[in-house]
Amino acid sequence: MFKRILVPVDDSELSEKAIQVSVSLARQLGAAVTGFVAEPLPPLLSGPHSRSQMQRDTLEHDALTAAHAKRILQHFAACAEAAGVPFDAYHDQAPQVSHAIIAAAESRGCDMIVMTTHGRGAFGEFLFGSETKAVLAGCNLPLLVLR
């Protein structure tokens, strides 16, 4: 049925729930899990900056975001390994998290996505948006939403 599950994670308590549930589900289904972290693009600099300063700032940003993603994904990999679930990890920088999640699912051959939601309600969505809702609207894959 499902062979590869994409699980976008960050450093939140909700992500820990997504890790645990997706690993358990994958184990039951005999599926593999792809952990995914979407990191922000380097901030745009205002004011006069030299090209070399912008390159240094971009390199520093890239190193910090890669280390952050690696730490999260190493934890995820350990959980999957302990359960005997095949796992691969992927991270990318993107201006829109929902688009990055959909692109990751497509490029990695995933047939399901497991995500968490804060469940903020209509007013919270108005203020903060909803990545889960955006993925649901922009993707044709089954989406399991955890709260």
N, C-alpha and C positions, 0 to 999 in steps of 0.2 A: 504494500500500500504506500507508505511513506518511506523513502530511502535516505533522504538527507534533509535535516532540519536546520534552518538558519535561526540563530538566537542572538539578536543584538543586545549588547550589555554595556553598562557603564559601571561606575563605582558605587552604586546605590544599594540599599537594602532590597529594593524591588528586583534588581538584577540578580541578587543571590537567589531569590525565589525562582526566577526564570532559569537559572543554571540548574538548580535542584530538580525542578519539574521537567525541564527538557531532557536532562540526562536520564531520569526515570522513564519518561515516555519513550525515548530512543531505545533504551534497554528492552522495554516491553515489545517494541515494534521491530527490533533488530535493525534499527536505523543508525546512521552516523549523524554527528552534530558538527555544525560549523559555527564557531563563536565569532562574533563580529563586533568591532568597536569603531564607531564613526567619530573621528576627532575634528575639531574646528580647523578651518584654514587659518594661516597666520593673520594677525590683525593688520588692517591697513594703517600705515603710518601717516600722520598728518605733519605738515610743516616740512622744512627743508631737511632732507636726509641724503647722505651720500649713497651711491649704489652699493659700495662695499658694506656700509652699515646695514642696509636693507638685506643684503645677502647673509650677513652674520646673524641678524635677527631671525631670518627665515630658517637658517640652519639650526639655530638654538631652539626655535619653536618645533621644528621637525624632530629633533632629538628628544625634547621633553614629551611630545605627544606619543612618539614611538615607545618610549620607556613606560609611559602611563598605560598604553594599550597592552604592552607586553606583560606588565604586572597583572592586569585584569585577566588576560587570556591564559597566563600560566596557571592561575588559580582555577579557571574553568577547565583547562586541560587536566589538572590533577583530579578534579571531581569526576570527569569523564573516565579517566584511566582507572580510578578506584572502582568504578562501576563496570568496567570492561566495555565501554562504549567508544567506537572509533570517533576521533575528534580531529578537526583541523581548525586553524585560527587564521583570521584575516582582519586587517584594519586598514582604514583609509581616511584621508582628510576630505571633507566635503562641506560645501556651503549649506546644504539642506540635508538633514539627517534622514528624512523619509526617503528621499531620492537615492541616497547612498545605500540604504537598507534594501530597497527594491533592486538596485543594480547589483548589489552583492549576492542576493538570492539568485538572480538570473545568471550571473557570471560563474557562480559556484555550483550550478545545477541543483539547487534546492527545490524541493517540492512542497515545503511547508515552512511557515515562519512562526516562531513563538516569541511573543513580546509581553511586556508588562505595561500597565497604564496606571496613572496616578488616580484616575477617576475624579477629576476635579469638578466635574459638572459644567454646565453651559457657561457660567461666568468665568470659571477658571480657564476653560478652553478659549474664551474670547481674549483673556489677558495673556495667556501663555501658549496657546495653540495646543495641538495634540499630534504628536508624531505617529502614534498608533492609528489615529483616524486618517491621517494622510496616507499611511501605508495601505490601509484597508481600501481607501478610495483609488489608489494608483496601482494596485497590484492584483493579479488574477490568481495568485496562490492562496491556498487555505491559510488562515491566520488564527492561531490560538492566542487569545488575549487573557492574561492573568492579572488579577487585581489584588 
